């Protein structure tokens, strides 16, 4: 378990109630409808991210994009050039067009730069206007960016369009992932938040399939069509998001308790206003949020104010870095370069390898997203990180042999196939931890009052790491070849050590039972007392019986079928 105290959870009273519910979600009409709406509006957010990564990866397979010329403009009688690529010769002596590594890096990285610029204001928008409006605003911004990107007349306009896209996605990711955790029934919450990142592969697969066909178009529409189609998921979110209920936790934080209880009863108790579970859940949320807000200033300073919050912030920072610094960005953005280095130069062959890799990632990513939440979080993160370390080490060895053969004028087909296999195999291990559990873990780790800021911190460091790697990767791949993978081996070792010593276990608890994971256990027990009182004595969500102030000092609480619990001091 490591040398550092890994936290403690509150008494899982509500979790035990959830475990007693044996009716599956698909037999609950209201919950079924809720999940049907959550998929396109919240899970669908990552479709845009997946589409974007494959758009840049796939564009490198499209000759018209590489050959794209700016519309001629003159400044002081001199032609101003802002072209994408330039003529070159590949490893087999073929005449091709390529984009200089620094320019390709900035084209890929500017998406993350746009996201970083919005981090300071995203939590404020989510807290003031609610999760739904934050998703709508972000989706609208992404539509503007997609249109600018698709109708670009020079590389500068293309880069600005991508920055606008990135500035919109972070609004959607922060609020969409939080909505999934806060609206889902506790039994399905880990699965729903795990599926959030799995939808990335849906967008990635769609983009790969589109590019296979548009790559054959012999003009600029070969890359403009997929660029414009990037706004479709955002338009879907804008059209459907207000059919979703608002987060009950957001409503409670705004003293709209009756609305919050109505949503909980409607979706978590199938409309039963007298449901003990709905009342107990309401009591737990009310008490927990009240305790959180009493000690929080709702500012960025809260993230480092206490030892517990500093621990959470450090973990969010680490997760952001490791989701981008584990070697995955090489595959997502620069597979074309890697394939050329091992001898695959034909456009159709590269697009089909890319499509196959994307389809395989979609299949295993979806299956893993359904399975991984059923196991302890630390075990899954460690399993994934160790698996990635072994695969990247093997990948480096195979790529070294493939490149060595090309340098001597021959082709090592076995080494090339081994590299492709290992790239496919890598996705399994990445998906086990960094993909399937990132948002599940963040939502469990941070209490409601700081959840938007916590996810924003992970996004800030993730996007910052993505900006850095996407800018540096093409330069490193060109300059160092297979040796560049050695850097990722060192980072993966560091990732394993961080998980072992710092990641607490959050498996098998409700969000409120985890709210005071690193804080004084007595604080967590106040929420437990409120739930126990509601379960054993009943309660009315409109009365003070669920208010934390109503827990009287010295009062005994009956729990577990009649046994008296400890007094509240």
N, C-alpha and C positions, 0 to 999 in steps of 0.2 A: 504493500500500500504506500510505500514511500516514506520519507523522513518527516514530511510536513503534515500537520493536522488537516485532514481532508473534509472536515465539516460534519454537521449532523442535521438530520431532518426533524420536522415536527411529527407528533404522533399521527400515524396515517388513519385517522378516524374515517374521513370521507373516502379514502381509498378502499377501505373495507366495505363500505356501502356499495361502491362501484363494482367490486368483485362479486357481490351478491346478485347483481343484475345480469341475468343469463340470456336476455333477449338481444340478438344481434342487431346492429344498426340498420340493416336493410329491411328489417321488419318494423321499423319505426318510421311512420310516414313523414312526420315533421323533420326528423333528423336526416332522413334520406334526402329530402328537398334541400336542406341546409348544405349538405355535402355536395349535392349536384350544383349548387350555386358557387360554393367555395372553390371548386376546381378551376373554372375559367377565370374567376375574378382574383383569386389569391395564388393558387398553385400555378396558374397560367402566367404569372409574372415572370417566372424563371424561363418560360418558353422564349421570351424576348432575349434573355441573356444567352441561351443556347443558340438561338438563331444568329445572334451577333458574332459569337465566336466562330461559328462555321462560315459566316459570311466573309470574314477576313481570311480565314484559312482557305475557303473555297475560291475566293477571288484570285488567289495566287495561281489557280489552275486555269483561269480564264484569260486567254491571250489578249482580247480587246481591252481588258482592265490594265494589263501590264503595258500595253502599247498606247494607252489613252493619252491623247494630247489635249492641252488646254485650248480653249477658244483663243485664237490669236488676238492679242492686244498690244498696243505699242505705247511706250512711255519714252518721251524725248527721242522719237524715231528709232528706238531700240525694241526688238521683240522681247516681251517678257515671258519667260518660260516657267511653267509650273506643271510639267508633265509627271506622270506616275513612274514609268519605267524607262529603260534605255537598252539598246542592243548589247548582247553579250554572247559568250560561248559556254555551254554547260560542260559537265565532266566527261561527256562522250564526244565532245567536239561539235555539237549541234548549235546552230545559230538561234538564239532565243532572246526574249526581252525579260529583264529582271528589274526589280526595284532595289535601290541601294539599301543596305541593312539599316542605317540610321533613320531613313524616311519610312521604311516599313515598320520599324519599331515605334515611331511616333504615331503612325496611322493606327496601329493596334492599341497603343497605350493611351491615346487621347480619350477614349471611352472611359477609362478609369479616372483620368484627370478631371473630367466633367463630374463624375460621381463624388470625388474628393471635395470639390468646391462646394457641394451642397450639404456636406455632413453637418456643419454647425447649425443649420436652420431646420433640417428634417425633423428632429425630435420636437421642436417648438411647434411646427405645423401639425404634427400628429397629435400633440397634447392639446392644442387649442381648438382645432377644427375636427378632430376625430380621425379614425383609421380610414374611413371610406373616402373622405375628401382628400386625404393625403394620396391615396391610390389614384383617384381621379386626376389630381393635379400632375402627378408623375406621369401618368399615361398620356395626358395631353402634351406634355413637354416632349415625350418620346415620339409622338406623331409628328411634331414639328421637326425634330431632328432627322427622322427617317425621310421626310419629304426633301429636306435640304441635302441630305446625303445622296438620295436617288437622282436629284436634278443638278448635281454638282457640275460646274463647268471648268473647275480646276482643282488641284489637290488641296489648296487652302480651304476652299468651301467644303470639300469632303471632310477635312479634319474638323472644322467647326461643327458640321452636322453630327459627327460622331461624338463630339464633346457635349452637344445638347442632348443626344440620346443618353449618354452616361449620367448627365445631371438629372434626368427624369427617372431612370431606373432605380436610384437609391431611395426615392420617396416610396416607390411601390414595394421594394424588397423589405424595408424596415416595417412598414405598416401591414403589408400582406402577410409576412411571416408571423407577426404579432397577432393578427386577426385569426389566423389558423389555430394558434395555440389558445387564444382566449374564447373563441366561439365553439370549438370542438368539444364533444362530450369527453370527459376525462379518460374513458377507456380507449378511445380512438385517437386521442390527441398526439401521442408519440408517432403513430402511423401517419397522421395527416401532415404533421410538420416534417416528417422524414420524406414524404412524397413531394414536398415543396421543391426541394433541390432535384428530385428525380425528373420533374417536368422540364428541367434544363435540356435533357436529352431528347424530349419531344421536339423542341425548337431546333435543336442541333440536327436531328434526323430530317426534319422538314427542309431545312436550309440545304443540307447535303443533297437531298433528292432533287430539289429545284435546280441547284447548281450543276448537277450532272446533265440536265437538259439545256439550261441556258448557256453553259460553256460552249455549246455547239453553235450558238448564234454568232454570226461573224461581224457583229458591230457592238456599239456601246450598250445596247439593250441587254446584252448578255450579263452585264453586272448591274445595270440600273433596275431591272425587274426585281431581283432578289432584294436590292436595297430598299425599294419602295414597299415591298411586301412585309418588311420588318415592322411596319406600323399596324398590321392587322391584329396581332394579339392585344395591343394597347387600345385599339378601337373597341374590341370585344369587352375589355375591362371597363372602359368608360360607359358602355351601354348597359352593363349588368351590375356594376358595383352598388348602386343604390337600391337594388332588389335585396341585397343582403342586410341583415340587422346590424346595428352598430355594436361594437364590443361592449358587453355588460360591464366590464371593469372600467372602461372609459366613462360610461354613463354614471357609475357609482362614484367615480372620482369627481364628477361634476354635480353630485348630489341629485341625480335623477334616478333614485332608487326604485321607484315603481316601474319605470320603463325597463330597467335592468332585470328586475324579478320576472316581469312578463316575458322577456326573451328567454331567460333561463327555464322558466316553467314550460314555455311553448316548445322549445327544442330539446331540452334535456329531460323533460318529464311528460312529453307528448300532450301539453296543454293542461296538465293537472295542477291547478293552483294550490291544492292542498298537499302536494307531494312533499314528503319528509326530506327526500333527497334534494329537491330544488330549494327548500328552505334552509337546509344545512349548508348547501353550496353557497347560497346567498349570505348566510351568516359568516361563513369562512372568508369569503371575498370581502365583505364589508369590514370585518374586524381587521383583516390583514392590511387592506388598503389604508384604513384609518391609522393603524400603527406605523405603516410606511410613511404616510404623509406627515405624521407628527414629527418625524425625525429627518424629513427630507426638505430641501429648499427648492427642488425641481430645477436645479441648475447643473452645469457641467462640473462644478466643484463637488457635488455629491459623489461623483465617481471616484474620488480619491480621499474623501473626508474621513472614512473609517477603515480599519484594517480589513473588514469583510468586503467592502466595496473595492478597495485596492486589489484584493485577491481576484475578485470577479473581473475587474478591468484588465488585469494582467492576462488572465485566461482568454478574454475576448481579443486582446491584442495578439496573443500567440496564435489563436485560431485563425484570425484574419491573415497573418503572415503564412502560416503553414498550408492554408487552403490554396495558396498561389505559389508557394516555394517548395512544392513536393515533386516537381517535374511535370505536372499536368499541363502547364501553359505551353510547353514545347509541342505537345500533341494537339492541343486545341487550336493553336495559332500558326505553328510552323511545321506541320507534318510534311508539307510539300518540300521544304528545304531538307528535311531528314531523309525523305525518300530519294531525292536527287543524290545525296551523299552516299547512299548505298547502291546506287545504280539504276533507280527507277526514274526515267525522264519523260516517258510518254504521258501526255495529258489525260487520256482516257483511263489508262492504268492507275494513275495517281488518284483520279476522282473516284474510281471504283473502290480502291483500297480505303480511301477516306470515308466513302459511304458505308462500306462494310464495318469499319471501326466504329462509326457513329451508331449504326444499327445495333452492333454488339454492346456498346455502352448503354444504349437505351434499354435493351433486354436485361442485362445484368444489373444495371442501376435501378430499374423498377423492381426487380425481384428482391434485391438487397434492401431497398427502401421498405419493403413489406416485412422483411425478416429481421433486419438489424435492430429495430426498436424493441424487439422481444428479449433482448439480451442486455446485460449491464453495459453502461456507456463506456467505462474505462476499458473493459475487455475488448470491445469493438474498436475503439480508437487505437489501442496498442496492436491489435491484430492487423489492422489496416496499415499502420505505419511500418511495422516489421516486414509485412508482405511487400510494400513499396520499396523498402530498402533492398531486399533480395532481388526483386525484379530489375530495378535500375542498375544494380551491380552487374547482373547478367546482360542487360541491354548494352551497357558500356563495353563489355568484353566482346559481344557479337558485332557491334558497330565498328569496333576497332579492327576486327578481321575483315569486314566488308570494305572499309575505307582503304586498308592496306593493300587489298587485292586491286582496287581501282587505280591506286597510285602506281602499281606495277603493270598496268595495262590489261589486267584480266578481271573477271567477275567471279566473286565468291557467292554463288547462288544460295548455298546453305546458310551462310552468315546473314545474307539479306533477308531470307525467309525467317530466320531466328529473330531478327530485329522486329519484323512485322508482327510475329507471334507475341513477342514480349510487350510490344506497344499495346496489342489487344489485351494481353493478360494483365497489364498494369491497371487498367480501368477497374478491374474487379476489386483490387486492394484499395485503390483510392476511394471507390464508392462505399466501402464498408464503413469508414469513419468520416473522412472529410466531406463526403458528399451526402450520405444518408443522414448523418446525425448533427451536422453543424447547427441548423436552426432549431432542431429539437433540443439540443443541449443549451443553446443560448437562451431560449425561452424558459427553460427549467432553471437556469442559473441565475437570471436576473429577476428581482421582484417587479411588480407592475410599475411602480413609480419611476423606475430607472430602466425599464425594458427597452424603450425606444432608443435611449442613449447608449445602452449596452450593445444593441445590434448595430447602431451607428458607428460605435468604436470599432467593432469587428469589420464593418464595411470600410471604414477609413483605412485601417491597416491592410485589409485585403485588397482594396483598390490601389493603395499606395504600393503594395508589393507587386500587384499586377502591372501597374504602370512601369515600375522599375524592370521587372523581368521581361515584359513585352518589348521594352526599348532595348534592353541588353541582350536578350536571347538571340535575335538574328545576327548581332555582331559577334557574340560568343560562338554560335554555331559555325559561322563562316571562318572565324579565326582559329578555333580550337578543335572543331569537329567532335569526335567522341570524348575527348578529354573534358569537354564542357560539362559532361554528365557527372564528373567527379565532384563538382561543386554541390550538386543536388544530393549526392550521397552524404556529404557532411551535414547538410541541412536536415536530412531525414534522421540522422543519428541524434541531432539536437532536438528534433520533434519528439522522438521516442522518450528522451530523458525528461522533457517538459511534461509530457502526458503522465509519466510514471510518478513524478514528484508533486505535480500541482493540480491535476484534474480530479475533482471530487466525484463521487458516485451520486447520480440523481435518479437512478432507475426506480420505477414503481411508486411514485408519489405524485400528488396533485401539485399544481403550481403554488398554491398557498402553503402547502406543507413544506415546500422548498424555499419559501420566501425569506426565511431567516437562517439559511444554511450555515452561514459563518458568524451569526450573531448569538447573543445570549439565549440559551435554551428557554429561559423563563418568558422571553418575549414571544417565542413561537408557541408556547403553551397557552397563551391568551386566546389565540385563534382556535386552538383545540378545544378549550373550555366552551367557547361560544358555539361550536359545532355540537359538542356533547349535550349542551343544554337544549339546543334545538331538537336533537334526535330524541332525547328522553323526556323532555317536558313540552315539546311542541313549540310553536312560535309563530309570530306574525311578522312578515317582512316589512310591514309599515310601522312597526312599533320599535321601541328602543331595546327590546329584548335581544336584538342581534347587534346592538351597538357595543363596541368594546368597553365603553364607560359603564355599561350596565353590569359588568362582571364585578360583583361585590367582593370586597376583601373578606377573607375568612370563610367564604361560602363553599360548602362541599358539593361535589358534582358526582352524579351517579353515572357510571360507565360499565360497559361489558356486562349487561344483564343484571345490574343491581349492585355490583361492587362499588364502594365509595372511592372516588378518586381523591387526589391531593387537594388541599385547600389552596385557593389563589391568594398569594400574599400581597 
